[in-house]
């Protein structure tokens, strides 16, 4: 049993769209927020900036902390791992350079794909992981205020 720390960005563009990622990993299709595993020696913000640079090739401005998992979360890919997920709101100044595809996703085993989704259209059932579903509720609630 080990802890795995994951960092994710809720990337919102000027058109109030949120970026989602779709991919196939270990034969399973899933949709999530952009981000990934924290590496030893990194802080959460630094790790998220690295992940976004690797995935999108762009500089990210990590803004406010949105959520950290507050429940037991077993890894979907390794049942011996417990996941701790940290989410931040992220701004990407050059967001128009992100190569995206229309929703719904078409899965490809060769690469991760990205999709802009209007915040009003966003629904928790669009994402696979339990912590992501919680973050969707937070995003939707914050829009109403």
OpenMM code with the backbone's topology and positions (N, CA, C; nanometers):
from openmm import Vec3, app, unit

residues = "UNK UNK UNK UNK UNK UNK UNK UNK UNK UNK UNK UNK UNK UNK UNK UNK UNK UNK UNK UNK UNK UNK UNK UNK UNK UNK UNK UNK UNK UNK UNK UNK UNK UNK UNK UNK UNK UNK UNK UNK UNK UNK UNK UNK UNK UNK UNK UNK UNK UNK UNK UNK UNK UNK UNK UNK UNK UNK UNK UNK UNK UNK UNK UNK UNK UNK UNK UNK UNK UNK UNK UNK UNK UNK UNK UNK UNK UNK UNK UNK UNK UNK UNK UNK UNK UNK UNK UNK UNK UNK UNK UNK UNK UNK UNK UNK UNK UNK UNK UNK UNK UNK UNK UNK UNK UNK UNK UNK UNK UNK UNK UNK UNK UNK UNK UNK UNK UNK UNK UNK UNK UNK UNK UNK UNK UNK UNK UNK UNK UNK UNK UNK UNK UNK UNK UNK UNK UNK UNK UNK UNK UNK UNK UNK UNK".split()
positions = [
    Vec3(0.0843, -0.1183, 0.0000),
    Vec3(0.0000, 0.0000, 0.0000),
    Vec3(0.0884, 0.1240, 0.0000),
    Vec3(0.0578, 0.2175, -0.0901),
    Vec3(0.1318, 0.3430, -0.0937),
    Vec3(0.0370, 0.4563, -0.1308),
    Vec3(0.0791, 0.5772, -0.0964),
    Vec3(0.0047, 0.6961, -0.1354),
    Vec3(0.0580, 0.7459, -0.2690),
    Vec3(-0.0325, 0.7859, -0.3565),
    Vec3(0.0037, 0.8465, -0.4841),
    Vec3(-0.0645, 0.9829, -0.4880),
    Vec3(0.0147, 1.0865, -0.5098),
    Vec3(-0.0402, 1.2220, -0.5152),
    Vec3(-0.0543, 1.2634, -0.6612),
    Vec3(-0.1749, 1.3074, -0.6962),
    Vec3(-0.2058, 1.3515, -0.8319),
    Vec3(-0.2450, 1.4989, -0.8263),
    Vec3(-0.2060, 1.5738, -0.9279),
    Vec3(-0.2400, 1.7161, -0.9357),
    Vec3(-0.3129, 1.7421, -1.0677),
    Vec3(-0.4216, 1.8183, -1.0592),
    Vec3(-0.5041, 1.8428, -1.1771),
    Vec3(-0.5378, 1.9904, -1.1900),
    Vec3(-0.5536, 2.0338, -1.3143),
    Vec3(-0.5886, 2.1717, -1.3419),
    Vec3(-0.7275, 2.1841, -1.3996),
    Vec3(-0.8065, 2.2724, -1.3418),
    Vec3(-0.9349, 2.3098, -1.3996),
    Vec3(-0.9047, 2.4342, -1.4829),
    Vec3(-0.8849, 2.4104, -1.6119),
    Vec3(-0.8432, 2.5153, -1.7051),
    Vec3(-0.9686, 2.5759, -1.7677),
    Vec3(-0.9890, 2.7042, -1.7408),
    Vec3(-1.1078, 2.7740, -1.7904),
    Vec3(-1.0614, 2.8833, -1.8862),
    Vec3(-1.1180, 2.8842, -2.0066),
    Vec3(-1.0773, 2.9855, -2.1044),
    Vec3(-1.1667, 3.1096, -2.0968),
    Vec3(-1.1399, 3.2061, -2.1808),
    Vec3(-1.2150, 3.3327, -2.1810),
    Vec3(-1.3595, 3.3159, -2.2256),
    Vec3(-1.3916, 3.2027, -2.2878),
    Vec3(-1.5283, 3.1746, -2.3323),
    Vec3(-1.6058, 3.0919, -2.2305),
    Vec3(-1.5528, 3.0810, -2.1076),
    Vec3(-1.6135, 3.0037, -1.9987),
    Vec3(-1.6288, 2.8556, -2.0354),
    Vec3(-1.5283, 2.8046, -2.1043),
    Vec3(-1.5214, 2.6620, -2.1361),
    Vec3(-1.4124, 2.5991, -2.0500),
    Vec3(-1.4318, 2.4719, -2.0184),
    Vec3(-1.3378, 2.3985, -1.9341),
    Vec3(-1.2747, 2.2883, -2.0170),
    Vec3(-1.1437, 2.2724, -2.0005),
    Vec3(-1.0696, 2.1737, -2.0786),
    Vec3(-1.0756, 2.0368, -2.0116),
    Vec3(-1.1167, 1.9361, -2.0890),
    Vec3(-1.1161, 1.7971, -2.0440),
    Vec3(-1.0203, 1.7180, -2.1313),
    Vec3(-0.9713, 1.6098, -2.0757),
    Vec3(-0.8765, 1.5215, -2.1441),
    Vec3(-0.9394, 1.3835, -2.1575),
    Vec3(-0.9215, 1.3198, -2.2726),
    Vec3(-0.9694, 1.1820, -2.2901),
    Vec3(-0.8532, 1.0965, -2.3382),
    Vec3(-0.8504, 0.9736, -2.2897),
    Vec3(-0.7440, 0.8822, -2.3319),
    Vec3(-0.7812, 0.7387, -2.2979),
    Vec3(-0.6989, 0.6481, -2.3473),
    Vec3(-0.7092, 0.5069, -2.3124),
    Vec3(-0.5815, 0.4712, -2.2383),
    Vec3(-0.5973, 0.4115, -2.1203),
    Vec3(-0.4823, 0.3701, -2.0401),
    Vec3(-0.5120, 0.2317, -1.9852),
    Vec3(-0.4195, 0.1421, -2.0026),
    Vec3(-0.4358, 0.0027, -1.9600),
    Vec3(-0.5675, -0.0547, -2.0123),
    Vec3(-0.6002, -0.0192, -2.1367),
    Vec3(-0.7191, -0.0728, -2.2020),
    Vec3(-0.8504, -0.0104, -2.1585),
    Vec3(-0.8461, 0.0914, -2.0734),
    Vec3(-0.9685, 0.1549, -2.0234),
    Vec3(-0.9804, 0.2968, -2.0774),
    Vec3(-1.1004, 0.3310, -2.1237),
    Vec3(-1.1279, 0.4662, -2.1718),
    Vec3(-1.1686, 0.5534, -2.0534),
    Vec3(-1.1148, 0.6757, -2.0495),
    Vec3(-1.1580, 0.7658, -1.9439),
    Vec3(-1.1399, 0.9115, -1.9832),
    Vec3(-1.2175, 0.9954, -1.9139),
    Vec3(-1.2120, 1.1404, -1.9297),
    Vec3(-1.1773, 1.1984, -1.7933),
    Vec3(-1.0872, 1.2970, -1.7929),
    Vec3(-1.0418, 1.3577, -1.6678),
    Vec3(-1.0022, 1.5025, -1.6941),
    Vec3(-0.9633, 1.5703, -1.5876),
    Vec3(-0.9026, 1.7020, -1.6018),
    Vec3(-0.7561, 1.6835, -1.6383),
    Vec3(-0.6948, 1.7777, -1.7082),
    Vec3(-0.5518, 1.7670, -1.7381),
    Vec3(-0.4694, 1.7661, -1.6090),
    Vec3(-0.3644, 1.6879, -1.6102),
    Vec3(-0.2761, 1.6776, -1.4942),
    Vec3(-0.2219, 1.5370, -1.4829),
    Vec3(-0.1611, 1.5080, -1.3687),
    Vec3(-0.1035, 1.3753, -1.3511),
    Vec3(-0.0315, 1.3625, -1.2190),
    Vec3(0.0630, 1.2707, -1.2153),
    Vec3(0.1307, 1.2354, -1.0916),
    Vec3(0.2370, 1.3346, -1.0491),
    Vec3(0.2389, 1.3617, -0.9202),
    Vec3(0.3418, 1.4464, -0.8617),
    Vec3(0.4708, 1.3664, -0.8520),
    Vec3(0.5818, 1.4271, -0.8890),
    Vec3(0.7116, 1.3607, -0.8799),
    Vec3(0.7793, 1.3990, -0.7492),
    Vec3(0.8633, 1.3086, -0.6978),
    Vec3(0.9328, 1.3341, -0.5725),
    Vec3(1.0127, 1.4639, -0.5822),
    Vec3(1.0004, 1.5475, -0.4797),
    Vec3(1.0726, 1.6740, -0.4758),
    Vec3(0.9947, 1.7917, -0.5308),
    Vec3(0.8767, 1.7687, -0.5869),
    Vec3(0.7945, 1.8764, -0.6418),
    Vec3(0.6889, 1.9203, -0.5411),
    Vec3(0.6559, 2.0485, -0.5457),
    Vec3(0.5365, 2.0970, -0.4792),
    Vec3(0.4185, 2.0747, -0.5724),
    Vec3(0.2975, 2.0860, -0.5206),
    Vec3(0.1801, 2.0572, -0.6032),
    Vec3(0.1650, 2.1553, -0.7196),
    Vec3(0.1903, 2.2828, -0.6966),
    Vec3(0.1779, 2.3816, -0.8047),
    Vec3(0.2845, 2.3588, -0.9120),
    Vec3(0.4059, 2.3340, -0.8670),
    Vec3(0.5163, 2.3079, -0.9603),
    Vec3(0.4882, 2.1819, -1.0431),
    Vec3(0.4396, 2.0777, -0.9773),
    Vec3(0.4077, 1.9533, -1.0480),
    Vec3(0.2982, 1.9727, -1.1509),
    Vec3(0.1975, 2.0531, -1.1165),
    Vec3(0.0894, 2.0795, -1.2112),
    Vec3(0.1405, 2.1598, -1.3307),
    Vec3(0.2254, 2.2576, -1.3063),
    Vec3(0.2834, 2.3337, -1.4177),
    Vec3(0.3618, 2.2417, -1.5103),
    Vec3(0.4383, 2.1492, -1.4534),
    Vec3(0.5151, 2.0535, -1.5349),
    Vec3(0.4206, 1.9655, -1.6158),
    Vec3(0.3178, 1.9116, -1.5509),
    Vec3(0.2230, 1.8237, -1.6208),
    Vec3(0.1573, 1.8959, -1.7387),
    Vec3(0.1150, 2.0188, -1.7172),
    Vec3(0.0501, 2.0939, -1.8250),
    Vec3(0.1494, 2.1244, -1.9367),
    Vec3(0.2716, 2.1567, -1.8998),
    Vec3(0.3760, 2.1803, -2.0015),
    Vec3(0.3985, 2.0532, -2.0835),
    Vec3(0.4022, 1.9361, -2.0164),
    Vec3(0.4225, 1.8092, -2.0875),
    Vec3(0.3037, 1.7750, -2.1766),
    Vec3(0.1825, 1.7949, -2.1260),
    Vec3(0.0626, 1.7546, -2.1996),
    Vec3(0.0244, 1.8531, -2.3100),
    Vec3(0.0386, 1.9818, -2.2818),
    Vec3(-0.0108, 2.0841, -2.3744),
    Vec3(0.0990, 2.1661, -2.4405),
    Vec3(0.2191, 2.1602, -2.3861),
    Vec3(0.3291, 2.2379, -2.4412),
    Vec3(0.3176, 2.3871, -2.4144),
    Vec3(0.2413, 2.4240, -2.3120),
    Vec3(0.2180, 2.5654, -2.2821),
    Vec3(0.2439, 2.5962, -2.1351),
    Vec3(0.2699, 2.7235, -2.1088),
    Vec3(0.2911, 2.7695, -1.9719),
    Vec3(0.1563, 2.7887, -1.9034),
    Vec3(0.1485, 2.7427, -1.7785),
    Vec3(0.0256, 2.7538, -1.7006),
    Vec3(0.0468, 2.8448, -1.5813),
    Vec3(-0.0549, 2.9235, -1.5523),
    Vec3(-0.0564, 3.0037, -1.4303),
    Vec3(-0.1509, 2.9344, -1.3326),
    Vec3(-0.0925, 2.8722, -1.2311),
    Vec3(-0.1729, 2.8005, -1.1321),
    Vec3(-0.2292, 2.9032, -1.0349),
    Vec3(-0.3608, 2.9102, -1.0285),
    Vec3(-0.4276, 3.0107, -0.9468),
    Vec3(-0.4732, 2.9497, -0.8146),
    Vec3(-0.5989, 2.9610, -0.7831),
    Vec3(-0.6472, 2.9194, -0.6515),
    Vec3(-0.6657, 2.7685, -0.6392),
    Vec3(-0.6445, 2.7215, -0.5171),
    Vec3(-0.6714, 2.5816, -0.4838),
    Vec3(-0.8228, 2.5629, -0.4826),
    Vec3(-0.8711, 2.4580, -0.5487),
    Vec3(-1.0149, 2.4304, -0.5538),
    Vec3(-1.0572, 2.3177, -0.4611),
    Vec3(-0.9749, 2.2121, -0.4547),
    Vec3(-1.0201, 2.0939, -0.3808),
    Vec3(-0.9048, 1.9962, -0.3625),
    Vec3(-0.9058, 1.9281, -0.2496),
    Vec3(-0.8183, 1.8130, -0.2249),
    Vec3(-0.9077, 1.7002, -0.1765),
    Vec3(-0.8877, 1.5816, -0.2284),
    Vec3(-0.9738, 1.4700, -0.1892),
    Vec3(-0.9777, 1.4593, -0.0374),
    Vec3(-1.0990, 1.4413, 0.0131),
    Vec3(-1.1177, 1.4298, 0.1574),
    Vec3(-1.1864, 1.2979, 0.1928),
    Vec3(-1.1686, 1.2002, 0.1050),
    Vec3(-1.2234, 1.0666, 0.1284),
    Vec3(-1.1230, 0.9641, 0.0772),
    Vec3(-1.1388, 0.8395, 0.1225),
    Vec3(-1.0497, 0.7332, 0.0759),
    Vec3(-1.0764, 0.7096, -0.0718),
    Vec3(-0.9706, 0.7094, -0.1506),
    Vec3(-0.9834, 0.6889, -0.2944),
    Vec3(-0.8803, 0.5865, -0.3398),
    Vec3(-0.9286, 0.4691, -0.3738),
    Vec3(-0.8414, 0.3628, -0.4234),
    Vec3(-0.8130, 0.3878, -0.5708),
    Vec3(-0.6913, 0.3621, -0.6123),
    Vec3(-0.6533, 0.3802, -0.7521),
    Vec3(-0.7371, 0.2913, -0.8430),
    Vec3(-0.7804, 0.3475, -0.9540),
    Vec3(-0.8550, 0.2706, -1.0540),
    Vec3(-0.7636, 0.1749, -1.1296),
    Vec3(-0.6319, 0.1974, -1.1206),
    Vec3(-0.5378, 0.1185, -1.1996),
    Vec3(-0.4494, 0.0269, -1.1158),
    Vec3(-0.4337, 0.0569, -0.9881),
    Vec3(-0.3554, -0.0276, -0.8987),
    Vec3(-0.4256, -0.0314, -0.7633),
    Vec3(-0.4959, -0.1405, -0.7321),
    Vec3(-0.5762, -0.1467, -0.6098),
    Vec3(-0.4956, -0.1366, -0.4803),
    Vec3(-0.3635, -0.1463, -0.4890),
    Vec3(-0.2802, -0.1313, -0.3696),
    Vec3(-0.2446, 0.0147, -0.3413),
    Vec3(-0.2837, 0.1058, -0.4286),
    Vec3(-0.2501, 0.2470, -0.4118),
    Vec3(-0.3705, 0.3272, -0.3635),
    Vec3(-0.3442, 0.4212, -0.2742),
    Vec3(-0.4443, 0.5194, -0.2334),
    Vec3(-0.4088, 0.6515, -0.3003),
    Vec3(-0.5081, 0.7134, -0.3632),
    Vec3(-0.4865, 0.8369, -0.4382),
    Vec3(-0.5258, 0.9582, -0.3547),
    Vec3(-0.4413, 1.0583, -0.3572),
    Vec3(-0.4728, 1.1894, -0.3024),
    Vec3(-0.4655, 1.2859, -0.4205),
    Vec3(-0.5783, 1.3460, -0.4562),
    Vec3(-0.5843, 1.4355, -0.5722),
    Vec3(-0.6007, 1.5797, -0.5270),
    Vec3(-0.5212, 1.6683, -0.5872),
    Vec3(-0.5243, 1.8108, -0.5559),
    Vec3(-0.5606, 1.8855, -0.6845),
    Vec3(-0.6601, 1.9741, -0.6745),
    Vec3(-0.7106, 2.0465, -0.7913),
    Vec3(-0.6910, 2.1966, -0.7738),
    Vec3(-0.6482, 2.2593, -0.8826),
    Vec3(-0.6312, 2.4041, -0.8854),
    Vec3(-0.7027, 2.4617, -1.0066),
    Vec3(-0.7486, 2.5848, -0.9919),
    Vec3(-0.7949, 2.6610, -1.1077),
    Vec3(-0.6693, 2.7074, -1.1808),
    Vec3(-0.6702, 2.6970, -1.3133),
    Vec3(-0.5516, 2.7284, -1.3933),
    Vec3(-0.5902, 2.8209, -1.5083),
    Vec3(-0.5028, 2.9165, -1.5346),
    Vec3(-0.5183, 3.0036, -1.6507),
    Vec3(-0.4013, 2.9778, -1.7443),
    Vec3(-0.4313, 2.9590, -1.8710),
    Vec3(-0.3278, 2.9440, -1.9734),
    Vec3(-0.3431, 3.0616, -2.0694),
    Vec3(-0.2501, 3.1586, -2.0630),
    Vec3(-0.2629, 3.2773, -2.1488),
    Vec3(-0.2773, 3.2434, -2.2975),
    Vec3(-0.2092, 3.1408, -2.3425),
    Vec3(-0.2145, 3.1036, -2.4847),
    Vec3(-0.3112, 2.9867, -2.5089),
    Vec3(-0.4252, 2.9901, -2.4415),
    Vec3(-0.5195, 2.8788, -2.4483),
    Vec3(-0.5697, 2.8517, -2.5897),
    Vec3(-0.5695, 2.9510, -2.6756),
    Vec3(-0.6173, 2.9298, -2.8130),
    Vec3(-0.5243, 2.8391, -2.8932),
    Vec3(-0.4029, 2.8176, -2.8435),
    Vec3(-0.3073, 2.7294, -2.9118),
    Vec3(-0.3295, 2.5815, -2.8790),
    Vec3(-0.4169, 2.5534, -2.7839),
    Vec3(-0.4402, 2.4142, -2.7451),
    Vec3(-0.5149, 2.3434, -2.8578),
    Vec3(-0.4586, 2.2336, -2.9028),
    Vec3(-0.5213, 2.1539, -3.0077),
    Vec3(-0.6329, 2.0705, -2.9452),
    Vec3(-0.7556, 2.0998, -2.9846),
    Vec3(-0.8699, 2.0300, -2.9253),
    Vec3(-0.9568, 1.9665, -3.0325),
    Vec3(-1.0447, 1.8805, -2.9851),
    Vec3(-1.1405, 1.8119, -3.0716),
    Vec3(-1.2799, 1.8296, -3.0129),
    Vec3(-1.3835, 1.8169, -3.0955),
    Vec3(-1.5202, 1.8333, -3.0447),
    Vec3(-1.5559, 1.7257, -2.9420),
    Vec3(-1.6530, 1.7584, -2.8594),
    Vec3(-1.7114, 1.6633, -2.7654),
    Vec3(-1.8256, 1.5947, -2.8366),
    Vec3(-1.8539, 1.4672, -2.8182),
    Vec3(-1.7909, 1.3716, -2.7272),
    Vec3(-1.6585, 1.3190, -2.7826),
    Vec3(-1.5783, 1.2605, -2.6934),
    Vec3(-1.4456, 1.2149, -2.7351),
    Vec3(-1.4481, 1.0951, -2.8285),
    Vec3(-1.3489, 1.0929, -2.9155),
    Vec3(-1.3164, 0.9744, -2.9944),
    Vec3(-1.1839, 0.9268, -2.9368),
    Vec3(-1.1824, 0.8066, -2.8834),
    Vec3(-1.0642, 0.7580, -2.8125),
    Vec3(-0.9597, 0.7029, -2.9081),
    Vec3(-0.8351, 0.7232, -2.8703),
    Vec3(-0.7215, 0.6796, -2.9507),
    Vec3(-0.6155, 0.6263, -2.8557),
    Vec3(-0.5720, 0.5032, -2.8763),
    Vec3(-0.4720, 0.4433, -2.7872),
    Vec3(-0.3365, 0.5096, -2.7998),
    Vec3(-0.3162, 0.5867, -2.9040),
    Vec3(-0.1840, 0.6456, -2.9270),
    Vec3(-0.1628, 0.7779, -2.8560),
    Vec3(-0.2716, 0.8466, -2.8205),
    Vec3(-0.2499, 0.9786, -2.7611),
    Vec3(-0.3679, 1.0246, -2.6775),
    Vec3(-0.3351, 1.1202, -2.5926),
    Vec3(-0.4353, 1.1899, -2.5128),
    Vec3(-0.4965, 1.2988, -2.6003),
    Vec3(-0.6263, 1.3189, -2.5883),
    Vec3(-0.6964, 1.4211, -2.6661),
    Vec3(-0.7615, 1.5206, -2.5704),
    Vec3(-0.7834, 1.6417, -2.6193),
    Vec3(-0.8379, 1.7477, -2.5348),
    Vec3(-0.9646, 1.8048, -2.5961),
    Vec3(-1.0538, 1.8516, -2.5075),
    Vec3(-1.1861, 1.8986, -2.5495),
    Vec3(-1.2274, 2.0183, -2.4644),
    Vec3(-1.2684, 2.1273, -2.5280),
    Vec3(-1.3296, 2.2382, -2.4556),
    Vec3(-1.4778, 2.2079, -2.4409),
    Vec3(-1.5276, 2.2214, -2.3187),
    Vec3(-1.6693, 2.1963, -2.2911),
    Vec3(-1.7259, 2.3202, -2.2211),
    Vec3(-1.8379, 2.3709, -2.2709),
    Vec3(-1.9024, 2.4855, -2.2065),
    Vec3(-1.9373, 2.4511, -2.0625),
    Vec3(-1.9081, 2.5441, -1.9727),
    Vec3(-1.9329, 2.5184, -1.8306),
    Vec3(-2.0789, 2.4799, -1.8058),
    Vec3(-2.1723, 2.5452, -1.8734),
    Vec3(-2.3141, 2.5147, -1.8533),
    Vec3(-2.3506, 2.3744, -1.9004),
    Vec3(-2.2757, 2.3201, -1.9938),
    Vec3(-2.3003, 2.1860, -2.0474),
    Vec3(-2.2329, 2.0779, -1.9627),
    Vec3(-2.1338, 2.1178, -1.8851),
    Vec3(-2.0527, 2.0246, -1.8069),
    Vec3(-2.1384, 1.9499, -1.7053),
    Vec3(-2.1183, 1.8191, -1.6983),
    Vec3(-2.1927, 1.7352, -1.6041),
    Vec3(-2.0979, 1.6321, -1.5456),
    Vec3(-2.1195, 1.5978, -1.4189),
    Vec3(-2.0282, 1.5048, -1.3514),
    Vec3(-2.0192, 1.3688, -1.4196),
    Vec3(-2.1223, 1.3271, -1.4899),
    Vec3(-2.1182, 1.1964, -1.5574),
    Vec3(-2.0270, 1.1959, -1.6796),
    Vec3(-1.9759, 1.3128, -1.7178),
    Vec3(-1.8834, 1.3201, -1.8310),
    Vec3(-1.7440, 1.2723, -1.7922),
    Vec3(-1.7149, 1.2708, -1.6627),
    Vec3(-1.5830, 1.2309, -1.6138),
    Vec3(-1.5928, 1.0977, -1.5415),
    Vec3(-1.4802, 1.0273, -1.5333),
    Vec3(-1.4812, 0.8923, -1.4785),
    Vec3(-1.4443, 0.8808, -1.3315),
    Vec3(-1.3562, 0.9669, -1.2843),
    Vec3(-1.3005, 0.9470, -1.1514),
    Vec3(-1.3831, 1.0188, -1.0445),
    Vec3(-1.4016, 0.9551, -0.9275),
    Vec3(-1.4869, 1.0122, -0.8220),
    Vec3(-1.4470, 1.1532, -0.7788),
    Vec3(-1.3184, 1.1792, -0.7634),
    Vec3(-1.2758, 1.3131, -0.7204),
    Vec3(-1.3093, 1.4170, -0.8271),
    Vec3(-1.2959, 1.3808, -0.9553),
    Vec3(-1.3316, 1.4732, -1.0639),
    Vec3(-1.4797, 1.5098, -1.0571),
    Vec3(-1.5622, 1.4123, -1.0244),
    Vec3(-1.7064, 1.4370, -1.0140),
    Vec3(-1.7359, 1.5385, -0.9029),
    Vec3(-1.6621, 1.5281, -0.7923),
    Vec3(-1.6774, 1.6245, -0.6833),
    Vec3(-1.6381, 1.7642, -0.7300),
    Vec3(-1.5305, 1.7732, -0.8056),
    Vec3(-1.4835, 1.9030, -0.8552),
    Vec3(-1.5855, 1.9647, -0.9508),
    Vec3(-1.6508, 1.8834, -1.0314),
    Vec3(-1.7558, 1.9352, -1.1209),
    Vec3(-1.8646, 2.0034, -1.0383),
    Vec3(-1.9049, 1.9413, -0.9279),
    Vec3(-2.0070, 2.0023, -0.8415),
    Vec3(-1.9589, 2.1368, -0.7877),
    Vec3(-1.8323, 2.1444, -0.7496),
    Vec3(-1.7752, 2.2700, -0.6990),
    Vec3(-1.7774, 2.3766, -0.8086),
    Vec3(-1.7377, 2.3386, -0.9290),
    Vec3(-1.7350, 2.4328, -1.0420),
    Vec3(-1.8757, 2.4837, -1.0727),
    Vec3(-1.9711, 2.3933, -1.0769),
    Vec3(-2.1088, 2.4314, -1.1084),
    Vec3(-2.1658, 2.5221, -0.9988),
    Vec3(-2.1342, 2.4911, -0.8732),
    Vec3(-2.1832, 2.5720, -0.7612),
    Vec3(-2.1217, 2.7118, -0.7648),
    Vec3(-1.9930, 2.7205, -0.7964),
    Vec3(-1.9252, 2.8507, -0.7978),
    Vec3(-1.9794, 2.9399, -0.9093),
    Vec3(-2.0288, 2.8810, -1.0147),
    Vec3(-2.0863, 2.9573, -1.1266),
    Vec3(-2.2154, 3.0268, -1.0828),
    Vec3(-2.2902, 2.9634, -0.9933),
    Vec3(-2.4194, 3.0171, -0.9503),
    Vec3(-2.4041, 3.1376, -0.8583),
    Vec3(-2.2880, 3.1510, -0.7958),
    Vec3(-2.2690, 3.2600, -0.6992),
    Vec3(-2.2274, 3.3880, -0.7666),
] * unit.nanometer
topology = app.Topology()
chain = topology.addChain("A")
for resn in residues:
    res = topology.addResidue(resn, chain)
    for name in ("N", "CA", "C"):
        topology.addAtom(name, app.Element.getBySymbol(name[0]), res)
